[in-house]
Amino acid sequence: TRLVEKSMVQVETRDGPTRYRLLDTIRRYAAEKLMAEGDEAAVRDRHLQRYCRLVDEAYAARRRRGAIAEHLQLWTEMNDVRVALERAARDPEVELGMLGGLFLVWVIHAPTEGFERINSALNRTSPSPSESFLKAGHAWNVLGGITGLRWEQGPTENRLLQLIGASDNTFFRAALEMGMGYEAERVYNDVDAAYRHMLAGVELHQAVGPGPQLAMAMGSLGSMEARLGRPDVGRVWIEKAVTMALEIDDQYGAVGAYFHLGYLELDSGTREKALAAFISGLAMVESGDTLSTADQVAGIACAVAASDPRYALRLFSAASRLRSMMGPPVAEPWRPRVDAGVQEAREALSSAEADAAAGAAKGLTTETMLAEVRDRFSARPGRRPKPGNGLSSRELEVAELVASGMTSRAIAEKLFLAERTVETHINHIMTKLRVNSRAQVAAWVTKQGTFAAPSA
């Protein structure tokens, strides 16, 4: 407290715990004193040990559940993590273990940085079947696909594939199959090969057990089934993915599963259901997740292209610009659907009107785009309960409908969700509110303030 009062230590107050930091000038002075006293190496080693532990714990938790909170803490402390990575570079095993363990942080917040760091470390390291090398290889594979940078590589890819393929680690072999499936689909447009790899990946992930990777694999396989002309089979896999992601509290995985569901509904001609799916996904997107924001927004634009072409073009334009920030373009399988949506919206307007609508999105950032779309498509007017107890916006909406007396089936029909998905939402709501019944959920909603009655 005395240091704060003397402005030697700065206080940062925001969501979450209060944090303290040093001014850069004081930090540099303290570092010089630490070095002069001969304590720098020991302190930096303790610092590295702390962040190795945090990364390992988050990575281990991610195998079975969403672990979003643990990864958000790492991102909040990313400047410290980067310093720890500099120290870790003295030992390739430690460095690769940390880089691979940061998988979800890279995917959500900094895919290009993650790929470049891992690529550099792998090129400085001899191939090894160690856990650290395989973790880093898995992250390299995924991040390279997201950013499009992987396809520029050669030797690194070959040795990774050989090592992972020869490994007896079922998790990494499953991830490899999924990676080869994405490559066959998005690079070579070979849907049959993609299907074989994805099916093998799902089967291997099922052998490992429930977790985020299985949920995401099932969603991808469902989309592939739909592309092969089996939408009913695809729907089963995708709904399993949505349910599993919600059950293991994996918001990032649920975003992807709802994304697959949205495009399935678009292909089925049910735009209202598609819009509901994309909005459900967008409600769970983490702040700063540019890729997920761009993809969900493009899906929403497809869903409203006929009913609101001006706004659709605004969304298409914003999504395209945000997506371009991620690196070289990747041949996504849903690109033809997006292109068709753009054309549909443009044909409904004059050229001048269409250009003006698209140009209106010029200044939108990831954060402003998220806020705008969430606000525009928020449920009916009226005062909603304030967010609390960790409930997502979708869970708040479900809680309102429970409070209005609607059954799970009625809620599912209204929100265009599977009934099992609604039940999973309700179970999460009761867990977060620490209540045991729908009546208690309704009481909590009422206590928060008035809310609008559901529309017919």
C-alpha positions as CSV (number, residue, x, y, z in Angstrom):
1,T,0.0,0.0,0.0
2,R,2.8,2.4,0.8
3,L,4.5,1.7,-2.5
4,V,1.2,2.4,-4.3
5,E,0.8,5.7,-2.3
6,K,4.2,6.7,-3.4
7,S,3.5,5.8,-7.1
8,M,6.3,3.2,-7.0
9,V,3.7,0.5,-7.9
10,Q,0.8,1.0,-10.3
11,V,-2.6,-0.5,-9.7
12,E,-4.7,-1.9,-12.6
13,T,-8.4,-2.4,-11.8
14,R,-10.5,-4.3,-14.4
15,D,-12.6,-7.4,-14.6
16,G,-11.0,-10.1,-12.5
17,P,-8.5,-9.7,-9.7
18,T,-6.7,-6.5,-9.1
19,R,-3.2,-6.4,-10.6
20,Y,-0.1,-4.5,-9.8
21,R,2.8,-3.4,-12.1
22,L,5.9,-1.3,-12.1
23,L,6.6,1.7,-14.3
24,D,9.2,0.8,-16.9
25,T,11.8,3.1,-15.5
26,I,11.5,1.5,-12.1
27,R,11.5,-2.0,-13.6
28,R,14.7,-1.3,-15.4
29,Y,16.3,0.2,-12.3
30,A,15.2,-2.9,-10.2
31,A,16.6,-5.2,-12.9
32,E,19.9,-3.5,-12.8
33,K,20.1,-3.8,-9.0
34,L,19.1,-7.4,-9.2
35,M,21.9,-8.1,-11.7
36,A,24.4,-6.1,-9.6
37,E,23.6,-8.2,-6.6
38,G,24.0,-11.5,-8.5
39,D,20.5,-12.7,-8.0
40,E,19.2,-12.3,-11.6
41,A,19.7,-15.9,-12.8
42,A,18.0,-17.4,-9.8
43,V,15.0,-15.0,-10.0
44,R,14.6,-15.6,-13.7
45,D,14.7,-19.3,-13.2
46,R,11.9,-19.1,-10.6
47,H,10.0,-16.9,-13.0
48,L,10.4,-19.5,-15.7
49,Q,9.3,-22.3,-13.4
50,R,6.2,-20.5,-12.5
51,Y,5.1,-20.0,-16.1
52,C,6.1,-23.5,-17.1
53,R,3.8,-24.7,-14.3
54,L,0.9,-22.5,-15.3
55,V,1.2,-23.5,-19.0
56,D,1.4,-27.2,-18.1
57,E,-1.6,-27.0,-15.8
58,A,-3.7,-25.2,-18.5
59,Y,-2.7,-27.6,-21.2
60,A,-3.5,-30.7,-19.0
61,A,-6.9,-29.2,-18.1
62,R,-7.6,-28.6,-21.7
63,R,-7.4,-32.3,-22.5
64,R,-10.8,-32.9,-20.7
65,R,-12.5,-29.5,-20.4
66,G,-12.6,-26.0,-21.9
67,A,-10.1,-24.5,-19.4
68,I,-10.8,-21.1,-20.8
69,A,-10.1,-19.3,-17.5
70,E,-6.6,-20.8,-17.2
71,H,-5.8,-19.8,-20.7
72,L,-7.2,-16.3,-20.3
73,Q,-4.9,-15.8,-17.3
74,L,-1.9,-16.8,-19.5
75,W,-3.0,-14.3,-22.1
76,T,-3.5,-11.6,-19.5
77,E,0.1,-12.3,-18.4
78,M,1.5,-12.8,-21.9
79,N,4.3,-10.2,-21.5
80,D,5.6,-12.4,-18.6
81,V,5.1,-15.5,-20.7
82,R,7.2,-14.1,-23.5
83,V,10.0,-13.3,-21.1
84,A,9.8,-16.8,-19.7
85,L,10.0,-18.2,-23.3
86,E,13.2,-16.2,-23.8
87,R,14.7,-17.9,-20.8
88,A,13.3,-21.3,-21.9
89,A,15.2,-21.0,-25.2
90,R,18.3,-22.3,-23.4
91,D,16.7,-25.8,-23.2
92,P,14.9,-27.0,-26.4
93,E,12.7,-29.4,-24.5
94,V,11.5,-26.7,-22.1
95,E,11.0,-24.2,-24.9
96,L,9.1,-26.6,-27.1
97,G,7.0,-27.8,-24.2
98,M,5.9,-24.3,-23.3
99,L,5.3,-23.3,-26.9
100,G,3.1,-26.4,-27.5
101,G,1.4,-26.0,-24.2
102,L,0.3,-22.5,-25.2
103,F,-1.7,-24.1,-28.0
104,L,-5.1,-22.5,-27.2
105,V,-3.6,-19.1,-26.4
106,W,-2.0,-19.0,-29.8
107,V,-5.1,-20.3,-31.6
108,I,-7.5,-17.7,-30.0
109,H,-5.3,-14.7,-29.7
110,A,-2.1,-14.9,-31.7
111,P,-1.9,-17.6,-34.3
112,T,0.7,-16.0,-36.5
113,E,3.0,-15.3,-33.5
114,G,2.5,-18.8,-32.2
115,F,3.3,-20.4,-35.6
116,E,6.4,-18.3,-36.1
117,R,7.8,-18.9,-32.6
118,I,7.2,-22.7,-32.9
119,N,8.5,-22.8,-36.5
120,S,11.7,-21.1,-35.4
121,A,12.2,-23.4,-32.4
122,L,11.6,-26.6,-34.4
123,N,14.1,-25.4,-37.0
124,R,16.7,-25.0,-34.2
125,T,15.9,-28.5,-32.8
126,S,16.8,-32.0,-33.8
127,P,13.7,-34.2,-34.4
128,S,12.7,-36.1,-31.3
129,P,9.8,-38.4,-30.3
130,S,9.6,-36.5,-26.9
131,E,6.3,-35.3,-25.5
132,S,7.5,-31.7,-25.9
133,F,8.4,-32.1,-29.6
134,L,5.0,-33.7,-30.3
135,K,3.1,-31.0,-28.4
136,A,4.9,-28.3,-30.4
137,G,4.4,-30.2,-33.6
138,H,0.6,-30.5,-33.1
139,A,0.4,-26.8,-32.4
140,W,2.6,-26.0,-35.4
141,N,0.3,-28.1,-37.6
142,V,-2.9,-26.4,-36.5
143,L,-1.6,-22.9,-36.4
144,G,0.0,-23.3,-39.8
145,G,-3.4,-24.4,-41.2
146,I,-5.2,-21.5,-39.6
147,T,-2.8,-18.9,-40.9
148,G,-2.0,-20.5,-44.2
149,L,1.7,-20.3,-43.4
150,R,2.2,-24.1,-43.0
151,W,1.9,-24.7,-46.8
152,E,5.1,-22.7,-47.3
153,Q,7.1,-25.3,-45.2
154,G,8.7,-28.5,-46.4
155,P,11.2,-30.4,-44.3
156,T,9.6,-29.4,-41.0
157,E,6.3,-30.9,-42.1
158,N,7.8,-34.2,-43.3
159,R,9.7,-34.9,-40.1
160,L,6.7,-34.0,-37.9
161,L,4.4,-36.3,-39.8
162,Q,6.9,-39.1,-39.6
163,L,7.4,-38.7,-35.9
164,I,3.7,-38.3,-35.0
165,G,2.7,-41.2,-37.3
166,A,5.2,-43.5,-35.6
167,S,4.2,-42.4,-32.1
168,D,2.2,-44.6,-29.8
169,N,0.4,-41.5,-28.4
170,T,-3.2,-41.9,-29.5
171,F,-4.0,-38.2,-28.9
172,F,-1.3,-36.9,-31.3
173,R,-2.1,-39.6,-33.9
174,A,-5.7,-38.5,-33.8
175,A,-4.7,-34.9,-34.2
176,L,-2.5,-35.9,-37.1
177,E,-5.4,-37.6,-38.9
178,M,-7.6,-34.5,-38.4
179,G,-4.8,-32.3,-39.8
180,M,-4.4,-34.5,-42.9
181,G,-8.1,-34.4,-43.3
182,Y,-8.1,-30.6,-43.3
183,E,-5.2,-30.5,-45.7
184,A,-7.0,-32.9,-48.1
185,E,-10.1,-30.9,-47.9
186,R,-8.7,-27.3,-48.1
187,V,-5.6,-27.7,-50.2
188,Y,-6.3,-30.6,-52.5
189,N,-10.1,-30.5,-52.5
190,D,-10.1,-34.3,-52.1
191,V,-13.3,-34.7,-50.0
192,D,-13.1,-38.6,-50.0
193,A,-9.5,-38.6,-48.6
194,A,-10.6,-35.9,-46.1
195,Y,-13.5,-38.0,-45.0
196,R,-11.3,-41.0,-44.4
197,H,-8.8,-39.1,-42.3
198,M,-11.4,-37.3,-40.3
199,L,-13.3,-40.5,-39.6
200,A,-10.0,-42.1,-38.4
201,G,-9.3,-39.0,-36.3
202,V,-12.7,-39.2,-34.6
203,E,-12.3,-42.9,-33.8
204,L,-8.9,-42.3,-32.3
205,H,-10.2,-39.3,-30.2
206,Q,-13.1,-41.5,-29.1
207,A,-10.5,-44.0,-27.8
208,V,-8.9,-41.2,-25.8
209,G,-12.2,-40.1,-24.3
210,P,-14.5,-37.0,-24.1
211,G,-12.7,-33.6,-24.5
212,P,-12.4,-30.5,-26.6
213,Q,-10.5,-32.2,-29.4
214,L,-13.1,-34.9,-29.8
215,A,-15.9,-32.3,-29.9
216,M,-14.1,-30.3,-32.6
217,A,-13.3,-33.5,-34.6
218,M,-17.0,-34.6,-34.5
219,G,-18.1,-31.2,-35.8
220,S,-15.7,-31.3,-38.7
221,L,-16.7,-34.8,-39.5
222,G,-20.4,-33.8,-39.5
223,S,-19.7,-31.0,-42.0
224,M,-17.8,-33.5,-44.2
225,E,-20.8,-35.9,-44.1
226,A,-23.0,-33.0,-45.2
227,R,-20.6,-32.2,-48.1
228,L,-20.8,-35.8,-49.2
229,G,-24.6,-35.6,-49.4
230,R,-25.4,-37.1,-46.0
231,P,-26.8,-34.1,-44.1
232,D,-28.8,-36.2,-41.7
233,V,-25.7,-38.1,-40.6
234,G,-23.8,-34.8,-40.5
235,R,-26.4,-33.3,-38.2
236,V,-26.0,-36.1,-35.7
237,W,-22.3,-35.6,-35.5
238,I,-22.6,-31.8,-35.3
239,E,-25.2,-31.9,-32.5
240,K,-23.0,-34.3,-30.6
241,A,-20.2,-31.8,-31.0
242,V,-22.4,-29.0,-29.6
243,T,-23.6,-31.0,-26.7
244,M,-20.1,-32.3,-25.7
245,A,-18.6,-28.8,-26.0
246,L,-21.3,-27.4,-23.7
247,E,-21.0,-30.3,-21.3
248,I,-17.2,-29.9,-20.8
249,D,-17.7,-26.1,-20.6
250,D,-15.6,-25.5,-23.7
251,Q,-16.8,-22.2,-25.1
252,Y,-14.2,-22.2,-27.9
253,G,-15.3,-25.6,-29.1
254,A,-18.9,-24.6,-28.9
255,V,-18.2,-21.7,-31.2
256,G,-16.8,-24.1,-33.8
257,A,-19.7,-26.6,-33.4
258,Y,-22.3,-23.9,-33.8
259,F,-20.4,-22.6,-36.8
260,H,-20.7,-26.1,-38.5
261,L,-24.4,-26.2,-37.5
262,G,-25.0,-22.8,-39.0
263,Y,-23.7,-23.8,-42.4
264,L,-25.6,-27.1,-42.3
265,E,-28.8,-25.1,-41.8
266,L,-27.9,-22.7,-44.6
267,D,-27.4,-25.6,-47.0
268,S,-30.7,-27.0,-45.8
269,G,-32.4,-23.7,-46.7
270,T,-33.4,-22.9,-43.1
271,R,-32.0,-19.4,-42.7
272,E,-33.6,-18.6,-39.4
273,K,-32.1,-21.7,-37.8
274,A,-28.7,-20.8,-39.4
275,L,-28.9,-17.3,-37.9
276,A,-29.7,-18.7,-34.5
277,A,-26.7,-21.1,-34.7
278,F,-24.3,-18.4,-35.7
279,I,-25.6,-16.0,-33.0
280,S,-25.2,-18.8,-30.4
281,G,-21.6,-19.2,-31.5
282,L,-20.9,-15.5,-31.6
283,A,-22.2,-15.2,-28.0
284,M,-19.4,-17.5,-26.8
285,V,-16.5,-15.9,-28.8
286,E,-13.7,-14.8,-26.5
287,S,-12.7,-11.1,-26.6
288,G,-9.8,-10.7,-29.0
289,D,-10.6,-13.9,-31.0
290,T,-10.4,-12.3,-34.5
291,L,-10.7,-15.5,-36.5
292,S,-13.8,-16.8,-34.7
293,T,-15.4,-13.3,-34.8
294,A,-14.8,-13.0,-38.6
295,D,-16.1,-16.5,-39.4
296,Q,-19.3,-16.2,-37.3
297,V,-20.0,-12.8,-38.6
298,A,-19.7,-14.0,-42.2
299,G,-22.1,-16.8,-41.4
300,I,-24.6,-14.3,-40.0
301,A,-24.3,-12.2,-43.1
302,C,-25.1,-15.3,-45.2
303,A,-28.2,-15.9,-43.1
304,V,-29.5,-12.3,-43.6
305,A,-28.4,-11.6,-47.1
306,A,-31.9,-11.9,-48.5
307,S,-33.8,-10.1,-45.7
308,D,-31.3,-7.3,-45.0
309,P,-28.8,-7.0,-47.9
310,R,-27.3,-3.7,-46.8
311,Y,-26.4,-5.0,-43.4
312,A,-25.2,-8.3,-44.8
313,L,-22.7,-6.5,-47.1
314,R,-21.5,-4.5,-44.1
315,L,-20.9,-7.7,-42.2
316,F,-19.3,-9.5,-45.2
317,S,-16.9,-6.6,-45.7
318,A,-15.9,-6.4,-42.0
319,A,-15.5,-10.2,-41.8
320,S,-13.3,-10.2,-44.9
321,R,-11.0,-7.5,-43.6
322,L,-10.7,-9.1,-40.2
323,R,-10.0,-12.5,-41.8
324,S,-7.2,-10.9,-43.9
325,M,-5.4,-9.9,-40.7
326,M,-4.8,-13.5,-39.9
327,G,-2.3,-14.0,-42.8
328,P,-2.3,-15.5,-46.3
329,P,-5.8,-16.6,-47.5
330,V,-6.9,-20.2,-46.7
331,A,-9.3,-22.1,-49.0
332,E,-12.1,-22.6,-46.6
333,P,-14.7,-25.1,-47.7
334,W,-17.5,-22.6,-46.8
335,R,-16.0,-19.9,-49.1
336,P,-18.4,-20.6,-52.0
337,R,-21.3,-20.1,-49.7
338,V,-19.9,-16.8,-48.5
339,D,-19.3,-15.7,-52.1
340,A,-22.8,-16.6,-53.1
341,G,-24.1,-14.6,-50.1
342,V,-22.2,-11.5,-51.2
343,Q,-23.5,-11.9,-54.7
344,E,-27.1,-12.3,-53.5
345,A,-26.9,-9.2,-51.3
346,R,-25.3,-7.1,-54.1
347,E,-28.0,-8.2,-56.6
348,A,-30.7,-6.8,-54.3
349,L,-29.1,-3.3,-54.4
350,S,-27.8,-0.9,-56.9
351,S,-24.0,-0.8,-57.4
352,A,-23.7,2.5,-55.5
353,E,-25.8,1.2,-52.6
354,A,-23.9,-2.0,-52.4
355,D,-20.5,-0.2,-52.4
356,A,-21.7,2.2,-49.8
357,A,-22.9,-0.6,-47.5
358,A,-19.6,-2.5,-47.8
359,G,-17.6,0.6,-47.3
360,A,-19.4,1.4,-44.1
361,A,-17.5,-1.3,-42.3
362,K,-14.1,0.2,-42.9
363,G,-13.4,1.3,-39.3
364,L,-14.7,-1.8,-37.5
365,T,-12.3,-3.6,-35.2
366,T,-12.7,-7.1,-33.8
367,E,-14.1,-5.7,-30.6
368,T,-16.5,-3.2,-32.2
369,M,-17.7,-5.8,-34.6
370,L,-18.5,-8.2,-31.7
371,A,-20.3,-5.6,-29.8
372,E,-22.3,-4.3,-32.7
373,V,-23.5,-7.7,-33.9
374,R,-24.3,-8.9,-30.5
375,D,-26.3,-5.8,-29.7
376,R,-28.2,-5.9,-33.1
377,F,-29.2,-9.5,-32.7
378,S,-29.8,-9.6,-29.0
379,A,-33.1,-11.1,-28.0
380,R,-36.3,-9.1,-27.7
381,P,-36.4,-5.6,-26.2
382,G,-36.6,-5.1,-22.5
383,R,-34.3,-5.1,-19.5
384,R,-32.4,-8.4,-19.3
385,P,-30.9,-9.7,-16.2
386,K,-27.4,-8.4,-15.7
387,P,-24.6,-10.9,-16.5
388,G,-23.5,-12.6,-13.4
389,N,-22.2,-15.9,-11.9
390,G,-20.3,-16.6,-15.1
391,L,-23.4,-17.0,-17.3
392,S,-22.9,-16.5,-21.0
393,S,-25.3,-14.4,-23.0
394,R,-26.9,-17.6,-24.4
395,E,-27.3,-19.0,-20.9
396,L,-28.9,-15.8,-19.7
397,E,-31.4,-16.1,-22.6
398,V,-32.2,-19.7,-21.7
399,A,-32.6,-18.7,-18.0
400,E,-35.1,-16.0,-19.0
401,L,-37.1,-18.6,-21.0
402,V,-37.0,-21.0,-18.1
403,A,-38.3,-18.2,-15.9
404,S,-41.2,-17.6,-18.3
405,G,-42.3,-21.2,-17.7
406,M,-41.2,-22.7,-21.1
407,T,-40.3,-26.4,-21.3
408,S,-36.9,-27.5,-22.7
409,R,-38.6,-28.6,-25.9
410,A,-40.3,-25.2,-26.3
411,I,-37.1,-23.4,-25.6
412,A,-35.3,-25.7,-28.2
413,E,-37.9,-24.9,-30.8
414,K,-37.8,-21.2,-30.1
415,L,-34.0,-21.0,-30.2
416,F,-33.6,-23.6,-33.0
417,L,-31.5,-25.8,-30.8
418,A,-31.5,-29.5,-30.0
419,E,-33.5,-30.3,-26.8
420,R,-30.4,-32.0,-25.4
421,T,-28.4,-28.8,-26.0
422,V,-31.0,-26.8,-24.0
423,E,-30.9,-29.3,-21.2
424,T,-27.1,-29.0,-21.1
425,H,-27.4,-25.2,-20.9
426,I,-29.9,-25.5,-18.0
427,N,-27.6,-27.8,-16.1
428,H,-24.7,-25.3,-16.6
429,I,-27.0,-22.5,-15.4
430,M,-28.0,-24.4,-12.2
431,T,-24.3,-25.3,-11.6
432,K,-23.1,-21.7,-12.0
433,L,-26.0,-20.3,-9.9
434,R,-25.6,-23.1,-7.3
435,V,-29.2,-24.0,-7.4
436,N,-31.0,-27.3,-7.9
437,S,-34.2,-26.5,-9.7
438,R,-35.8,-24.5,-12.5
439,A,-37.9,-22.7,-9.9
440,Q,-34.7,-21.4,-8.3
441,V,-33.4,-20.3,-11.7
442,A,-36.6,-18.4,-12.2
443,A,-36.3,-16.8,-8.8
444,W,-32.7,-15.7,-9.7
445,V,-33.9,-14.1,-13.0
446,T,-36.7,-12.3,-11.2
447,K,-34.3,-11.0,-8.5
448,Q,-32.0,-9.5,-11.2
449,G,-34.8,-7.2,-12.5
450,T,-37.7,-7.2,-14.9
451,F,-37.3,-9.0,-18.2
452,A,-39.3,-9.0,-21.3
453,A,-41.8,-11.8,-21.9
454,P,-40.9,-14.1,-24.7
455,S,-42.4,-13.3,-28.1
456,A,-44.6,-15.9,-29.8
